[in-house]
């Protein structure tokens, strides 16, 4: 599926305020990624590019735990800048990372819950390898095939997610040393199927493609009825997240 980046930017920009409140799982994922980096990476990272910085979930975690002289912060839409009013030494790179020139001689490239929106992942990974210093770090979280499995099962809509095996193959092909490659199965619970859709809209993740699910009164009713199969014993409704974490290092 070819992703419509302008639509994605519009959806995330519209959800800028609600994302900060609603993106509970994404915050957990950012914290876990930061912990993995603390376990494996040197404290002094100097020059860091963050792809898809959003509201700064990962940025501020890293700022507290690493020595970073220069941040290059990227996102699709300029509204993210309102979340960064502090003293971070930031160089902004607003736009589609697939079309922007990457900085050179980076010590680390990081990203949390963003690279699933990339159209050509192998090409971006190759460009990241080239932008990193030897022994530079590529550290990211993304999502795996079971992410939002309920939505995909009911609507047939959703992103194409790589598995851990896909990531391992691509990274090794590019001469990255994989230090950590792991995954989790997380979920959120909601009072109604309608609340599930409201959550997805509030976190901006409905901007996957031009062929969006076009809801009518009838299709919504059918969706709510079908979602009953994901009702838990506590009478709440499950939404699955499948984060994948990677810590890799450029060999040469």
C-alpha positions in Angstrom: 0.0 0.0 0.0 1.3 3.4 -1.0 0.9 5.7 2.0 -0.6 9.2 1.5 1.8 11.3 3.5 -0.2 14.5 3.3 -3.3 12.7 4.6 -1.2 11.2 7.4 0.2 14.6 8.3 -3.3 16.1 8.4 -4.6 13.4 10.7 -1.7 13.7 13.1 -1.8 17.5 13.1 -5.5 17.4 13.9 -4.8 15.0 16.7 -1.9 17.0 18.1 -3.5 17.9 21.4 -5.5 14.6 22.0 -2.4 12.5 21.1 -0.6 13.6 24.1 -3.4 12.4 26.4 -4.5 9.4 24.4 -1.2 7.8 23.3 -0.8 5.7 26.5 0.7 2.7 24.8 3.1 4.9 22.7 4.4 6.5 25.9 5.1 3.0 27.4 6.8 2.0 24.2 9.0 5.1 24.2 10.0 4.5 27.8 10.9 0.9 27.0 12.9 1.9 24.0 14.8 4.4 26.1 15.6 1.7 28.7 16.9 -0.6 26.0 19.2 2.2 24.8 20.4 2.8 28.3 21.2 -0.9 28.6 23.2 -1.0 25.4 24.3 2.4 24.1 27.0 4.8 25.4 25.8 7.8 27.4 27.4 10.3 25.1 25.6 10.2 21.7 26.5 13.8 20.6 24.6 14.1 17.3 21.2 12.4 17.1 18.4 12.3 14.4 14.9 11.4 15.6 12.5 10.4 12.9 8.9 11.1 13.7 9.4 12.9 17.0 5.7 13.7 17.6 5.0 15.2 20.9 8.4 14.3 22.3 7.6 11.0 24.2 11.0 9.6 23.3 12.9 12.9 22.9 12.4 13.9 26.5 13.2 10.4 27.8 16.5 10.5 26.0 17.3 14.1 27.0 17.1 13.0 30.7 19.4 10.0 30.2 21.9 10.8 27.5 24.4 13.5 26.6 23.3 14.9 23.3 24.9 18.0 21.8 22.7 18.4 18.7 19.2 17.1 18.0 17.9 16.8 14.5 14.1 16.4 15.0 11.9 15.3 12.1 8.2 15.0 11.7 5.7 15.5 8.8 4.0 18.5 10.2 5.2 21.7 11.8 2.6 21.7 14.7 4.9 19.3 16.6 7.2 22.2 17.4 4.8 23.5 20.0 5.8 20.5 22.2 9.5 21.6 22.3 9.7 24.9 24.1 12.6 24.0 26.4 16.4 24.4 26.0 17.1 21.4 23.7 19.6 22.3 20.9 17.2 21.4 18.1 17.6 21.7 14.3 14.1 21.1 12.8 13.6 18.9 9.8 9.9 19.2 8.9 8.7 17.1 6.1 8.7 13.5 4.7 11.9 11.9 5.9 11.9 9.9 2.7 12.4 13.1 0.7 14.7 15.0 3.0 18.5 14.9 3.0 19.8 13.2 6.1 22.5 14.9 8.3 26.0 13.3 8.1 28.2 11.8 10.7 25.4 11.0 13.1 26.1 9.1 16.3 22.5 7.7 16.5 19.3 7.6 14.6 16.2 7.0 16.8 12.5 6.6 16.2 9.5 5.5 18.3 6.2 4.3 16.8 6.9 6.1 13.4 8.7 4.0 10.8 5.6 2.0 10.0 4.6 5.1 8.0 7.5 4.7 5.6 6.8 3.7 2.0 10.3 2.3 1.1 11.8 1.0 4.3 14.8 -0.8 2.7 15.8 2.5 1.0 15.4 4.5 4.2 17.5 2.0 6.2 20.2 2.1 3.6 20.2 6.0 3.9 20.4 5.7 7.7 23.4 3.4 7.4 25.1 5.9 5.2 24.3 8.8 7.6 25.7 7.1 10.7 29.3 7.1 11.8 31.0 3.7 12.0 29.7 2.1 15.2 26.7 4.5 15.1 23.4 3.4 16.6 20.0 2.8 14.9 17.4 2.5 17.7 13.7 2.3 17.1 10.4 0.9 17.9 7.7 0.1 15.4 4.8 -2.3 15.2 4.4 -5.9 14.0 1.8 -7.9 12.1 -0.6 -8.3 15.1 -1.0 -4.6 15.6 -4.6 -3.5 15.6 -5.5 -7.1 14.5 -9.1 -6.5 15.5 -9.5 -3.6 13.1 -7.8 -5.4 10.3 -9.9 -8.5 10.8 -13.2 -6.6 10.7 -12.4 -3.9 8.0 -9.6 -5.3 5.9 -7.9 -2.0 6.4 -4.5 -1.4 8.0 -0.8 -1.0 7.4 1.6 -3.7 6.2 3.9 -4.5 9.1 7.2 -6.2 9.0 7.9 -9.1 11.4 11.0 -9.4 13.5 12.3 -11.9 10.9 11.8 -9.2 8.2 13.7 -6.6 10.2 16.5 -9.0 11.0 17.0 -9.9 7.3 17.0 -6.3 6.1 19.3 -5.0 8.8 21.9 -7.8 8.4 21.8 -7.3 4.6 22.9 -3.7 5.3 25.7 -4.7 7.6 24.1 -3.7 10.9 25.0 -5.6 14.0 21.7 -6.4 15.8 22.2 -5.9 19.5 18.5 -6.2 20.5 15.5 -7.3 18.5 12.4 -8.0 20.6 8.7 -7.7 20.6 5.7 -7.3 23.0 2.0 -8.0 22.9 0.1 -5.2 24.6 -3.5 -4.1 24.6 -5.9 -1.4 25.7 -9.4 -1.9 26.9 -12.4 0.3 26.1 -16.0 0.4 27.3 -17.5 0.3 23.8 -16.4 -0.4 20.2 -17.2 3.3 19.6 -14.6 4.2 22.2 -12.1 2.1 20.3 -12.6 4.2 17.1 -12.5 7.5 19.1 -9.2 6.4 20.5 -7.7 5.6 17.1 -8.9 9.0 15.7 -7.5 10.8 18.8 -4.1 9.3 18.2 -4.1 10.2 14.5 -3.5 6.6 13.3 -6.5 6.6 10.9 -4.4 8.3 8.1 -3.1 5.2 6.6 -4.1 5.6 2.9 -6.4 7.3 0.5 -8.6 4.3 0.6 -9.9 5.1 4.1 -12.7 3.2 5.7 -15.7 5.4 4.8 -18.1 5.0 7.6 -21.9 5.1 7.1 -24.5 4.7 9.8 -25.0 1.1 8.6 -21.3 0.2 8.4 -20.7 1.6 11.8 -23.6 -0.4 13.3 -22.2 -3.6 11.6 -18.7 -2.8 12.9 -19.9 -2.3 16.5 -21.9 -5.6 16.3 -18.9 -7.5 14.9 -16.6 -6.1 17.5 -18.6 -8.0 20.1 -16.3 -11.0 19.5 -13.5 -9.0 21.1 -15.5 -8.4 24.3 -13.6 -9.5 27.4 -14.9 -11.1 30.6 -14.9 -7.7 32.3 -17.3 -6.5 29.5 -14.7 -4.2 28.0 -13.3 -4.4 24.5 -9.8 -5.2 23.5 -7.5 -3.3 21.1 -4.2 -5.0 20.4 -0.8 -3.4 20.0 2.3 -5.3 18.8 5.4 -3.2 19.4 8.8 -4.3 18.0 12.1 -2.9 19.4 15.5 -2.8 17.7 18.9 -1.7 18.9 21.4 -2.0 16.0 24.9 -0.7 15.3 26.6 0.1 12.0 29.5 -2.3 11.6 31.4 -0.4 8.9 
